[in-house]
Amino acid sequence: MFYRQDRLWLKLVEVVGVWGLLVFLDLVTGGQVIASVPGLLLLFILLAALRYGLIFGLLAFSLVAVYRLFYSWVSGEDVLLLFYDTDSLVAFLWMLCVALIAGLFSTSYREKYESLQFHKEEKEDENEYLKDTVGLLERTQRMLQMKVLESDHSLSRIYQVGIALDQDHPELIRSEALNVFRNVFKAKQMAIYHVDQSQRALRLLIKQDEQNRFKQSILIEDTSSMFKRMLESKTITIRNVEDPDDSPVLLAPLLYEGDIKEVVVLEDIEFHSITAHQMQVLSLVLDWMSSRLQKAYNLQQEKEKPKMFSGTRVYKKQFFNELVEMEEKKAEKFALPYLIGKIRLKSTVEVPIIEAEMMIRPHIREIDRLGYDAGKNELWFLFPGTEPAAREVVFPRIENVLRRKGVVYDA
């Protein structure tokens, strides 16, 4: 391998520096260095041409010629005689021939070497690509082998999934579903959102999110077309090249009586695990989730009725406290925020709780919960998935609603 230097300024520094050193030594000794070593300048030109090629060989020759003329002028010699004197002219021509021959040889050799080096790098890149391809094929082969080995246990595995989802509370079903998505589909980031009746907003219910990717609320109008496609098709939707970079990898709707009520959002999925078989399993899991959630909701409604005031969906205070405790556990386990607060009505004004709910319910979300403390005449509010900082926005809005309806309250 020959010497390579790609920085032009450093080449110039090296050539001019060596030339300057020779000139300095020669001037200090009164011309004795070059005179005692007649071939020193020729050697300088030869090394420069061999080291850097034709252009720098000619540069070295030019520097030597300039110095020779300058030295002759300083010494009082007739500069014109250098061009008429045979010995001086032959010496100049000989140095020029050395610069040309050595420079052409070096340049030709360098170009040939660089061509070979380029082909070598191309082969190395091809080898790396082939190694990566072989590695991918090996991993695919191992995965297929594992699938074949696991095929005998696929029914038992699906049965275990069904048992895991067979819960009587929606929160438990969602928690087990996250475990299924993590184990079966190798998803590292996942969440389940509730879809409002308007189907224009999604509210976070539960998540497994180490990188804090999932927002508490997603407005369909302001987000990617991926959510719109999922709401229109009501089928599993996978991100394509036309979707924005911040779109999730996969969306899976949960249908209740033909309407999308919740959406599963999966991130960081191993794409080689999304096979036709896995998609069939995912569809089966979604059907089970939808069915179990619907039954769990119906069962919960029957169980929750004694906890509410008759004819309303407003919880009695002691049962409302249980809901708050559940939100506290979700906040500890899944880092989900929640907001809790109250509005105290004046004891001199009795507002039927059913009327209070009718006033407030259109201005809160489906997932929000109401409670009422009959002893203190206090309305309590629980807003899951809401940051505590939203208190200054949410409660003034509710108070304004009560004012417009003619309800008197204590601020």
Phi, psi and chi 1 to 4 in degrees:
 res  aa     phi    psi   chi1   chi2   chi3   chi4
   1 MET       -  129.4  178.2  177.0  179.0      -
   2 PHE   -89.6  167.4   63.1   87.9      -      -
   3 TYR   -66.7  131.6  176.9   79.1      -      -
   4 ARG  -122.1  130.3  -64.0 -173.0   65.0  179.9
   5 GLN  -140.9  112.4  177.8   56.5 -100.1      -
   6 ASP   -93.3   -7.4  -63.4  -33.3      -      -
   7 ARG   -93.9  115.2  -70.8  173.9  -71.0 -174.3
   8 LEU   -62.7  -41.4  177.9   60.9      -      -
   9 TRP   -64.2  -33.6   67.3  -90.3      -      -
  10 LEU   -72.0  -32.7 -166.3   54.1      -      -
  11 LYS   -63.2  -45.2  -65.4  178.9 -178.0  179.1
  12 LEU   -62.6  -41.2  -68.2  171.7      -      -
  13 VAL   -61.2  -43.2  169.0      -      -      -
  14 GLU   -64.7  -48.1  -71.0 -174.7    4.7      -
  15 VAL   -65.7  -50.8  173.7      -      -      -
  16 VAL   -66.1  -34.4  175.5      -      -      -
  17 GLY   -64.7  -45.4      -      -      -      -
  18 VAL   -64.1  -43.0  173.7      -      -      -
  19 TRP   -60.3  -42.4  172.9   76.0      -      -
  20 GLY   -63.9  -37.8      -      -      -      -
  21 LEU   -63.3  -43.5  179.4   61.8      -      -
  22 LEU   -63.4  -42.9  -67.9  176.0      -      -
  23 VAL   -64.2  -42.7  169.8      -      -      -
  24 PHE   -61.4  -46.9  173.9   75.7      -      -
  25 LEU   -64.0  -38.9  -66.9  175.1      -      -
  26 ASP   -68.3  -40.8 -166.4   53.5      -      -
  27 LEU   -68.0  -38.5  -68.0  175.6      -      -
  28 VAL   -63.8  -38.6  169.8      -      -      -
  29 THR   -90.7    5.2   59.0      -      -      -
  30 GLY    70.8   34.7      -      -      -      -
  31 GLY    84.0   10.4      -      -      -      -
  32 GLN   -79.3  -28.9  -65.3  -59.8  -43.9      -
  33 VAL   -65.1  -53.8  172.7      -      -      -
  34 ILE   -70.7  -33.8  -65.6  177.3      -      -
  35 ALA   -66.4  -38.0      -      -      -      -
  36 SER   -76.3  -23.7   59.1      -      -      -
  37 VAL  -124.6   85.0 -173.5      -      -      -
  38 PRO   -60.2  -30.9  -21.0   32.4      -      -
  39 GLY   -89.3    8.6      -      -      -      -
  40 LEU   -65.0  -44.2 -172.0   59.6      -      -
  41 LEU   -66.9  -37.9  -64.9  177.5      -      -
  42 LEU   -64.0  -39.3 -176.7   63.3      -      -
  43 LEU   -65.2  -39.0  179.4   62.5      -      -
  44 PHE   -61.0  -45.3  165.6   64.9      -      -
  45 ILE   -64.4  -42.5  -65.3  173.0      -      -
  46 LEU   -62.0  -46.5  177.1   63.4      -      -
  47 LEU   -65.7  -40.4  -68.3  177.7      -      -
  48 ALA   -63.7  -41.7      -      -      -      -
  49 ALA   -67.1  -43.3      -      -      -      -
  50 LEU   -68.4  -34.0  -69.9  175.7      -      -
  51 ARG   -76.4  -41.6 -172.6  177.7 -179.9   86.9
  52 TYR  -121.3   -6.9  -65.0  124.5      -      -
  53 GLY   103.3 -170.2      -      -      -      -
  54 LEU   -62.9  -47.1  177.6   61.5      -      -
  55 ILE   -61.9  -44.7  -65.9  177.2      -      -
  56 PHE   -76.4  -23.6  -77.5   87.9      -      -
  57 GLY   -65.5  -43.8      -      -      -      -
  58 LEU   -66.6  -34.6  -66.2  175.1      -      -
  59 LEU   -62.6  -44.2  174.0   62.7      -      -
  60 ALA   -63.0  -41.6      -      -      -      -
  61 PHE   -61.0  -42.1  167.1   76.2      -      -
  62 SER   -63.7  -40.4  -59.5      -      -      -
  63 LEU   -64.2  -42.0  -66.8  173.8      -      -
  64 VAL   -64.4  -43.0  169.6      -      -      -
  65 ALA   -63.2  -42.0      -      -      -      -
  66 VAL   -62.5  -43.9  169.6      -      -      -
  67 TYR   -64.9  -40.1  172.9   67.1      -      -
  68 ARG   -62.3  -42.5 -175.5   69.4 -178.2   88.4
  69 LEU   -67.0  -42.3  -65.3  173.1      -      -
  70 PHE   -63.4  -43.2  173.0   76.1      -      -
  71 TYR   -65.6  -38.8 -172.6   78.8      -      -
  72 SER   -64.9  -39.3  -62.7      -      -      -
  73 TRP   -67.0  -41.9  177.2   69.9      -      -
  74 VAL   -66.2  -36.9  172.4      -      -      -
  75 SER   -76.2   -6.8  -58.5      -      -      -
  76 GLY    88.5    8.2      -      -      -      -
  77 GLU   -76.7  162.8  -59.7  177.7    9.7      -
  78 ASP   -82.1  111.8 -171.5   -6.5      -      -
  79 VAL   -64.0  -34.7  177.1      -      -      -
  80 LEU   -66.3  -26.6  -65.5  176.8      -      -
  81 LEU   -65.8  -23.1  -71.4  177.0      -      -
  82 LEU   -63.1  -27.7  -65.6  176.0      -      -
  83 PHE   -91.3  -13.2  -61.8   96.6      -      -
  84 TYR  -105.5  -23.3  -66.5  102.3      -      -
  85 ASP   -73.2  128.8 -176.5   66.7      -      -
  86 THR   -63.6  -44.2  -56.8      -      -      -
  87 ASP   -62.9  -44.0  -66.7  -22.8      -      -
  88 SER   -66.1  -41.2  -61.8      -      -      -
  89 LEU   -65.9  -41.4 -169.4   58.1      -      -
  90 VAL   -63.2  -39.2  169.0      -      -      -
  91 ALA   -63.4  -43.7      -      -      -      -
  92 PHE   -61.8  -46.5  -87.1  112.0      -      -
  93 LEU   -64.3  -37.6  -68.0  176.3      -      -
  94 TRP   -64.9  -43.6  173.7 -119.8      -      -
  95 MET   -65.0  -36.8  -72.3 -172.1  -67.8      -
  96 LEU   -65.2  -41.2  178.8   59.8      -      -
  97 CYS   -63.3  -40.9  -71.3      -      -      -
  98 VAL   -62.0  -44.0  169.1      -      -      -
  99 ALA   -62.7  -41.4      -      -      -      -
 100 LEU   -68.9  -50.2  -69.6  172.6      -      -
 101 ILE   -65.3  -49.4  -65.2  171.6      -      -
 102 ALA   -65.8  -38.4      -      -      -      -
 103 GLY   -66.1  -44.2      -      -      -      -
 104 LEU   -63.5  -40.5  -71.8  171.9      -      -
 105 PHE   -62.7  -46.6  170.3   78.3      -      -
 106 SER   -64.3  -43.9  175.6      -      -      -
 107 THR   -64.1  -43.6  -58.6      -      -      -
 108 SER   -62.9  -43.9  175.6      -      -      -
 109 TYR   -65.3  -39.2 -177.8   77.2      -      -
 110 ARG   -65.3  -44.0 -175.1 -179.6  -59.9  -86.7
 111 GLU   -62.9  -39.6  -69.2  176.2   -8.7      -
 112 LYS   -66.3  -40.1 -168.8  176.0  -61.9 -178.0
 113 TYR   -65.7  -44.5  175.9   86.0      -      -
 114 GLU   -63.9  -35.0  -69.6  177.7  -11.5      -
 115 SER   -63.8  -44.3  176.9      -      -      -
 116 LEU   -64.9  -38.0  -67.0  174.2      -      -
 117 GLN   -65.2  -39.0 -176.9   71.1   14.5      -
 118 PHE   -63.2  -45.0  175.4   75.1      -      -
 119 HIS   -64.2  -35.4  -71.8  -62.1      -      -
 120 LYS   -64.5  -44.3  175.5  177.4  175.5  -68.1
 121 GLU   -65.1  -36.9  -67.8  174.3   -5.5      -
 122 GLU   -60.9  -44.7  -85.3 -168.9  -26.2      -
 123 LYS   -63.9  -38.9  -65.3  -62.3 -179.1 -176.2
 124 GLU   -64.5  -41.2  -70.7  177.4  -10.7      -
 125 ASP   -63.1  -42.3  -68.1  -19.7      -      -
 126 GLU   -62.7  -39.9  -69.4  178.6   -1.2      -
 127 ASN   -65.0  -40.6  -71.1  -22.0      -      -
 128 GLU   -63.2  -41.8  -71.9  -63.7  -34.9      -
 129 TYR   -62.9  -42.6  175.4   75.1      -      -
 130 LEU   -65.1  -38.4  -69.4  174.8      -      -
 131 LYS   -63.6  -42.6  -75.2  171.4   61.1  177.8
 132 ASP   -63.7  -40.8  -66.7  -19.3      -      -
 133 THR   -64.0  -44.2  -56.9      -      -      -
 134 VAL   -63.3  -40.4  170.7      -      -      -
 135 GLY   -62.0  -41.9      -      -      -      -
 136 LEU   -64.0  -41.6  178.3   60.9      -      -
 137 LEU   -63.2  -39.2  -69.3  174.4      -      -
 138 GLU   -64.8  -43.2  -70.7  177.8  -10.1      -
 139 ARG   -64.4  -40.4  -69.0 -166.2  -60.9  -89.3
 140 THR   -62.9  -40.4  -56.3      -      -      -
 141 GLN   -63.4  -43.7 -176.6 -177.6   20.8      -
 142 ARG   -63.2  -39.3  -72.4 -165.0  -63.2  -91.6
 143 MET   -63.6  -43.9 -176.1 -170.0   70.7      -
 144 LEU   -63.7  -39.0  -67.9  174.8      -      -
 145 GLN   -61.1  -42.4  -70.4  174.8  -14.7      -
 146 MET   -64.6  -38.6  -68.3  176.6   60.1      -
 147 LYS   -62.8  -40.8  -66.0  -62.3 -179.9 -176.4
 148 VAL   -65.0  -42.4  172.0      -      -      -
 149 LEU   -67.0  -32.4  -66.8  174.8      -      -
 150 GLU   -86.6   -7.2  -67.1  176.1   -4.4      -
 151 SER   -62.6  -33.1   61.0      -      -      -
 152 ASP   -67.0  -21.8  -66.9  -24.1      -      -
 153 HIS  -104.3    6.8  -53.7  -75.5      -      -
 154 SER   -63.8  -39.4   59.4      -      -      -
 155 LEU   -64.4  -43.4  -69.1  177.2      -      -
 156 SER   -66.0  -35.0   62.0      -      -      -
 157 ARG   -65.9  -44.2 -170.9  177.6 -173.7 -176.8
 158 ILE   -64.2  -37.1  -66.9  174.7      -      -
 159 TYR   -62.8  -40.7  175.4   73.7      -      -
 160 GLN   -63.7  -37.7  -68.2  173.3   -1.2      -
 161 VAL   -62.5  -44.1  171.7      -      -      -
 162 GLY   -62.0  -39.5      -      -      -      -
 163 ILE   -65.5  -40.6  -66.9  -62.4      -      -
 164 ALA   -62.9  -35.2      -      -      -      -
 165 LEU   -85.1   -6.1  -64.3  177.4      -      -
 166 ASP   -82.9   75.1 -170.1   16.2      -      -
 167 GLN  -119.3  162.5  -53.8  -68.4  -25.9      -
 168 ASP  -106.5    9.8   58.4   -0.6      -      -
 169 HIS  -133.1  133.8 -163.6  -75.4      -      -
 170 PRO   -55.9  -37.7  -25.5   34.4      -      -
 171 GLU   -64.0  -40.7  -64.1  -68.1  -17.9      -
 172 LEU   -66.7  -38.2  -63.7  176.7      -      -
 173 ILE   -63.0  -43.9  -64.1  174.7      -      -
 174 ARG   -64.9  -41.2  -63.6 -171.1 -170.8  102.8
 175 SER   -63.0  -44.3  -62.4      -      -      -
 176 GLU   -66.5  -34.8  -68.7  -62.5  -26.9      -
 177 ALA   -63.0  -39.9      -      -      -      -
 178 LEU   -61.2  -38.9  -66.3 -172.5      -      -
 179 ASN   -63.7  -39.2  -66.1  -30.4      -      -
 180 VAL   -64.6  -45.8  171.0      -      -      -
 181 PHE   -64.4  -35.4  -64.4  135.8      -      -
 182 ARG   -70.2  -41.0 -178.8  174.5   59.0 -106.8
 183 ASN   -81.8  -39.6  -62.8  -31.0      -      -
 184 VAL   -86.0  -42.3  177.3      -      -      -
 185 PHE  -105.9    4.0  -58.0   98.3      -      -
 186 LYS    57.4   31.7  -49.2  -57.9  179.8 -175.0
 187 ALA   -79.5  133.8      -      -      -      -
 188 LYS  -100.0  -26.4  -60.5  176.5 -177.1  177.4
 189 GLN  -126.6  124.8  -52.6  -71.7  -35.9      -
 190 MET  -153.4  157.5   65.7 -160.6   89.9      -
 191 ALA  -157.8  160.4      -      -      -      -
 192 ILE  -125.7  127.9  -60.9  177.9      -      -
 193 TYR  -113.0  148.3  -76.4   83.6      -      -
 194 HIS   -93.3  136.3  176.1  -91.2      -      -
 195 VAL   -99.2  124.6 -179.4      -      -      -
 196 ASP   -64.6  161.7  -74.6   -7.7      -      -
 197 GLN   -60.1  -31.7  -71.1 -177.7  -13.8      -
 198 SER   -72.0  -14.8   62.5      -      -      -
 199 GLN    56.2   34.5  -67.5 -160.4  -20.3      -
 200 ARG  -116.6   -7.0  -66.9 -177.9  179.0  179.2
 201 ALA  -143.7  144.8      -      -      -      -
 202 LEU  -118.4  134.6  -81.2   67.4      -      -
 203 ARG  -116.8  131.5  -46.9  -66.9 -178.8 -177.0
 204 LEU   -67.6  130.1 -176.0   63.2      -      -
 205 LEU  -104.8  -45.3  -66.3  174.5      -      -
 206 ILE  -156.8  150.9 -169.6  172.8      -      -
 207 LYS  -154.0  158.5   66.7  175.4 -179.4  177.1
 208 GLN  -125.9  102.6  178.6  179.3  -44.3      -
 209 ASP  -144.2   90.2 -175.0   13.0      -      -
 210 GLU   -73.2  -27.2  -62.1  176.1   -3.9      -
 211 GLN   -99.0    6.1  -59.3  178.4    8.6      -
 212 ASN    55.2   49.5 -162.0   25.2      -      -
 213 ARG   -86.1  -31.0  -70.0 -173.9  180.0 -179.3
 214 PHE   -86.2  133.0  -61.7  109.4      -      -
 215 LYS   -82.7  157.3  -59.1  177.4 -178.8  178.0
 216 GLN   -69.9  -32.8  -64.7  -62.3  -33.1      -
 217 SER  -138.0  143.9  -60.7      -      -      -
 218 ILE  -127.7  121.7  -61.9  176.6      -      -
 219 LEU   -91.9  122.9  -60.2  179.5      -      -
 220 ILE   -63.2  -34.5  -57.1  -60.6      -      -
 221 GLU   -67.4  -26.9  -66.2  177.8  -11.4      -
 222 ASP  -101.5    2.2  -60.8  -24.5      -      -
 223 THR  -111.6 -172.0 -171.5      -      -      -
 224 SER   -72.2  164.9   68.6      -      -      -
 225 SER   -69.9  -10.1   59.8      -      -      -
 226 MET   -61.8  -42.3 -173.8  174.5  176.1      -
 227 PHE   -67.2  -38.3  -73.5   90.8      -      -
 228 LYS   -63.8  -41.8  -65.9 -179.4 -179.0  178.5
 229 ARG   -61.9  -40.7  -66.3 -157.6  -47.0  -88.5
 230 MET   -65.4  -42.2 -176.9  -90.0  -59.6      -
 231 LEU   -67.3  -33.0  -68.7  173.6      -      -
 232 GLU   -77.1  -43.5  -68.3  173.1   -2.7      -
 233 SER   -83.8  -24.6   63.7      -      -      -
 234 LYS    57.0   35.2  -62.7 -177.5  179.6 -179.1
 235 THR  -133.3  171.2   57.6      -      -      -
 236 ILE   -61.4  131.9  -61.8  171.9      -      -
 237 THR  -123.2  127.6  -56.4      -      -      -
 238 ILE  -110.0  140.7  -60.2  175.6      -      -
 239 ARG   -61.8  138.5 -175.7  175.8   67.7 -169.6
 240 ASN  -117.5 -178.7   56.8   37.7      -      -
 241 VAL   -68.4  -19.5  -65.2      -      -      -
 242 GLU   -84.7  -13.5  -63.0  177.7   -4.8      -
 243 ASP   -79.1  152.4  -67.7  -40.8      -      -
 244 PRO   -60.8  159.6  -22.8   32.7      -      -
 245 ASP   -65.4  -26.6  -65.9  -23.0      -      -
 246 ASP   -88.0    7.8   58.8   -9.6      -      -
 247 SER   -72.4  147.6  -60.6      -      -      -
 248 PRO   -68.1  165.2   23.1  -32.2      -      -
 249 VAL   -73.6  -39.8  175.5      -      -      -
 250 LEU  -148.5  138.5 -175.2  145.4      -      -
 251 LEU  -119.3  135.3  -62.1  177.1      -      -
 252 ALA  -132.4  117.6      -      -      -      -
 253 PRO   -82.6  149.5   30.3  -33.8      -      -
 254 LEU  -112.1  118.2  -62.6  174.6      -      -
 255 LEU   -99.9  133.8  -56.8  176.7      -      -
 256 TYR  -121.6  112.9  -53.1  154.8      -      -
 257 GLU    54.1   40.8  -62.4  178.8   -5.7      -
 258 GLY    86.3   -6.0      -      -      -      -
 259 ASP  -110.7  145.3  -63.9  -34.0      -      -
 260 ILE   -80.6  118.8  -60.8  177.3      -      -
 261 LYS  -107.9  -30.0  -64.6  -62.8 -176.1 -178.7
 262 GLU  -140.4  158.1  -63.4 -177.4   14.9      -
 263 VAL  -133.8  131.6  176.1      -      -      -
 264 VAL   -93.4  128.0  177.6      -      -      -
 265 VAL  -115.8  121.1 -178.3      -      -      -
 266 LEU  -115.1  136.0  -59.5 -176.8      -      -
 267 GLU  -127.5  162.3  -77.9  -80.7   11.1      -
 268 ASP    53.3   49.6  -69.9  -15.3      -      -
 269 ILE   -91.7  141.7  -57.6  176.3      -      -
 270 GLU   -75.3  111.2  -62.9  178.5    2.6      -
 271 PHE   -61.2  -32.8  -86.2   99.5      -      -
 272 HIS   -68.6  -12.6   64.2  -92.6      -      -
 273 SER   -88.3   -8.9   66.9      -      -      -
 274 ILE   -86.5   81.0  -55.3 -179.5      -      -
 275 THR  -100.3  173.5   61.4      -      -      -
 276 ALA   -61.1  -37.7      -      -      -      -
 277 HIS   -64.2  -43.3  173.5   70.8      -      -
 278 GLN   -65.4  -36.1  -64.0  -71.3   56.8      -
 279 MET   -66.1  -36.5  -72.4  -63.2   98.1      -
 280 GLN   -65.2  -41.6  -68.9  177.5   -5.2      -
 281 VAL   -64.1  -41.3  173.6      -      -      -
 282 LEU   -61.9  -43.6  177.0   58.1      -      -
 283 SER   -60.9  -39.8  -62.3      -      -      -
 284 LEU   -65.6  -43.1 -176.5   59.7      -      -
 285 VAL   -62.3  -42.0  170.7      -      -      -
 286 LEU   -63.8  -41.0  -65.9  175.1      -      -
 287 ASP   -62.5  -43.7  -70.1  -18.8      -      -
 288 TRP   -62.6  -45.3  -77.8  -14.2      -      -
 289 MET   -59.0  -46.5  -79.8 -171.2   65.7      -
 290 SER   -60.4  -45.7  -60.6      -      -      -
 291 SER   -64.4  -46.0  174.9      -      -      -
 292 ARG   -68.7  -38.5  -68.5  -51.1  -52.4  164.5
 293 LEU   -64.1  -40.6  -77.7  171.5      -      -
 294 GLN   -62.9  -44.0 -174.4   64.0   50.0      -
 295 LYS   -66.5  -39.4  -68.6 -179.1 -179.7  178.8
 296 ALA   -65.4  -39.0      -      -      -      -
 297 TYR   -63.1  -45.6  -86.3  124.4      -      -
 298 ASN   -62.7  -42.3  -65.1  -24.5      -      -
 299 LEU   -65.8  -40.3 -178.1   60.9      -      -
 300 GLN   -65.7  -37.4  -77.3  -59.3  115.4      -
 301 GLN   -62.2  -40.4  -73.0 -179.8   -1.5      -
 302 GLU   -66.6  -39.7  -65.9  -61.6  -36.9      -
 303 LYS   -72.0  -30.3  -71.8 -176.7  177.7 -179.2
 304 GLU   -82.5  -18.8  -62.5  -66.4  -58.1      -
 305 LYS   -55.9  -45.3  -78.6 -177.2  179.3  179.9
 306 PRO   -64.7  -18.2  -21.8   34.1      -      -
 307 LYS   -85.5   -7.7  -59.1  178.7 -178.1  180.0
 308 MET  -111.6  160.3  -58.6  176.9 -175.8      -
 309 PHE   -70.0  143.5  -70.9   93.5      -      -
 310 SER   -57.0  130.9  177.6      -      -      -
 311 GLY    79.1    8.0      -      -      -      -
 312 THR  -133.2  175.1   70.4      -      -      -
 313 ARG  -113.9   34.1  -73.3 -173.3  -66.0  162.3
 314 VAL  -102.9  124.1  179.6      -      -      -
 315 TYR   -79.6  145.7  -75.1   85.1      -      -
 316 LYS   -68.7  153.8  -61.2  174.3 -176.5  177.5
 317 LYS   -57.9  -42.3 -174.2   59.1  171.1   62.3
 318 GLN   -66.5  -33.2   64.6  -90.1   29.6      -
 319 PHE   -80.7  -29.1  -59.6  112.9      -      -
 320 PHE   -62.6  -37.1 -179.4   83.5      -      -
 321 ASN   -62.1  -33.6  -67.3  -21.9      -      -
 322 GLU   -64.3  -39.9  -65.3  177.5   -0.4      -
 323 LEU   -62.4  -39.2  -62.6  177.5      -      -
 324 VAL   -63.9  -40.1  175.0      -      -      -
 325 GLU   -63.2  -38.7  -68.9  177.2    1.9      -
 326 MET   -63.5  -40.4  -68.7  179.6   60.8      -
 327 GLU   -65.9  -35.2  -72.4  -60.2  -38.8      -
 328 GLU   -63.7  -40.2  -69.1  176.5   -9.7      -
 329 LYS   -66.7  -40.4  -66.9  178.5 -179.5  179.1
 330 LYS   -64.4  -37.1  -73.1  172.7   61.3  176.9
 331 ALA   -65.0  -38.4      -      -      -      -
 332 GLU   -71.3  -39.3  -66.1  175.9   -0.4      -
 333 LYS   -83.3  -41.3 -175.2  174.8 -178.1 -179.2
 334 PHE  -115.4    3.4  -58.6  106.9      -      -
 335 ALA    58.7   39.5      -      -      -      -
 336 LEU   -95.7  125.6  -69.2  174.3      -      -
 337 PRO   -76.3  162.2   29.6  -34.5      -      -
 338 TYR  -152.6  159.8   68.2   93.6      -      -
 339 LEU  -126.4  133.1  174.1   61.4      -      -
 340 ILE  -131.1  143.2 -176.3  173.6      -      -
 341 GLY  -168.6  177.2      -      -      -      -
 342 LYS  -144.3  159.3   65.8  179.3  178.5  179.5
 343 ILE  -129.3  121.3  -66.0  177.9      -      -
 344 ARG   -94.1  121.4 -175.4  161.1   54.2   89.3
 345 LEU   -83.8  151.9  -57.1  176.7      -      -
 346 LYS   -67.4  137.5  -77.5 -171.2  175.5 -180.0
 347 SER   -64.9  -20.8   58.1      -      -      -
 348 THR   -80.8  -10.6   55.7      -      -      -
 349 VAL  -115.7  118.5  178.8      -      -      -
 350 GLU  -100.4  115.7  -66.3 -175.3    0.5      -
 351 VAL  -110.0  118.3  178.9      -      -      -
 352 PRO   -53.4  134.3  -23.8   33.5      -      -
 353 ILE   -63.4  -30.4 -168.4   61.2      -      -
 354 ILE   -66.5  -34.4 -170.8  170.0      -      -
 355 GLU   -72.0  -38.5  -67.2 -176.6   12.3      -
 356 ALA   -62.4  -39.9      -      -      -      -
 357 GLU   -66.2  -41.3 -178.4 -171.0   15.8      -
 358 MET   -63.2  -32.4  -68.4  174.7   62.0      -
 359 MET   -70.1  -40.2  -62.7  174.5 -170.0      -
 360 ILE   -90.0  -36.8  -62.8  171.2      -      -
 361 ARG   -54.3  -40.1 -174.4   63.1   68.8  178.8
 362 PRO   -65.4  -14.1  -20.7   33.6      -      -
 363 HIS  -106.5    8.1  -58.3  -81.3      -      -
 364 ILE  -127.4  172.8   61.2  176.3      -      -
 365 ARG   -85.4  165.6  -56.5  169.7  -57.5  178.5
 366 GLU   -63.6  -33.5  -64.9  178.1   52.5      -
 367 ILE   -83.5   -7.7   60.6  175.3      -      -
 368 ASP   -76.1  150.7  -62.1  -26.0      -      -
 369 ARG  -120.7  144.0  -63.4  -68.9  179.4  -98.4
 370 LEU  -114.6  143.9  -67.4  176.5      -      -
 371 GLY  -135.2  160.6      -      -      -      -
 372 TYR  -142.8  126.7  179.9   64.2      -      -
 373 ASP  -100.4  102.3 -171.7  -22.0      -      -
 374 ALA   -65.6  -32.0      -      -      -      -
 375 GLY   -67.4  -38.6      -      -      -      -
 376 LYS  -103.0   -0.6  -61.8 -179.5  179.2  179.7
 377 ASN    55.9   50.2 -157.8   27.0      -      -
 378 GLU  -119.0  133.5  -66.8  174.6  -19.8      -
 379 LEU   -92.7  128.5  -82.4  172.8      -      -
 380 TRP  -112.0  146.0  -75.3   81.9      -      -
 381 PHE  -129.3  137.3  -59.7   83.0      -      -
 382 LEU  -127.4  118.7  175.0   60.4      -      -
 383 PHE  -115.1   96.0  -59.9   98.8      -      -
 384 PRO   -65.6  147.3  -17.7   31.0      -      -
 385 GLY    66.4   25.1      -      -      -      -
 386 THR  -119.8  131.8  -57.0      -      -      -
 387 GLU   -68.5  141.3  -63.6  -71.8  -13.4      -
 388 PRO   -57.1  -26.1  -25.9   34.3      -      -
 389 ALA   -65.3  -16.8      -      -      -      -
 390 ALA   -77.9   -2.0      -      -      -      -
 391 ARG   -57.2  -40.3  176.6 -177.3  -60.3  -86.0
 392 GLU   -68.7  -13.9  -58.1  -58.1  -35.2      -
 393 VAL  -101.8  -42.0  176.4      -      -      -
 394 VAL   -71.5  -51.8  173.8      -      -      -
 395 PHE   -70.8  -38.3  -78.4   95.8      -      -
 396 PRO   -59.3  -34.3  -28.0   36.2      -      -
 397 ARG   -65.5  -41.8 -177.6  179.4   62.5 -168.6
 398 ILE   -67.9  -40.0  -63.0  174.8      -      -
 399 GLU   -62.5  -38.9  -68.2  169.3   -3.1      -
 400 ASN   -63.7  -37.0  -71.4  -27.3      -      -
 401 VAL   -61.6  -44.8  171.1      -      -      -
 402 LEU   -64.8  -36.9  -64.8  177.4      -      -
 403 ARG   -63.2  -45.9  -76.2 -164.3 -172.1   96.8
 404 ARG   -63.1  -29.3  -68.4 -162.9  -56.0  -92.5
 405 LYS   -85.7   -0.1  -62.0  -64.8 -176.3  179.8
 406 GLY    81.6   18.8      -      -      -      -
 407 VAL   -92.6  129.4  177.6      -      -      -
 408 VAL   -92.5  136.7 -179.4      -      -      -
 409 TYR  -144.7  163.4   66.5   94.0      -      -
 410 ASP   -95.0  125.4  -72.8  -22.2      -      -
 411 ALA   -71.2      -      -      -      -      -
